Amino acid sequence: MAQDPGGWFRRDGEDWLLSLYLQPGARKTEVAGLHDGALKLRLAAPPVEGRANAALIGWLADWFGVPKNRVRIEGGELSRHKRVRVTGSGRSPGELLG
């Protein structure tokens, strides 16, 4: 299983497993570096009625070049710390920091 040196992503067969830390309600959606062993993302969506989660799924689907149904929040649905699975993308999450 491929894993990054920072520990925030790893390969699981065809999938990428990501450890994310979100800051909803930001001015724009962007990568903000690493935070406590997770990739920190600022989201331009408020944390109400699932809007931040929907924005996260849409942004990750676009970045990885996969349909939204291939991005799934597996843990932390109501938390800033999330575990996300992305299926079917050959693009490495490590490129998000590059």
Helices and strands as residue ranges (DSSP letters): E 9-12, E 15-24, E 30-35, E 38-43, H 51-64, G 68-70, E 71-75, E 81-87, G 93-97
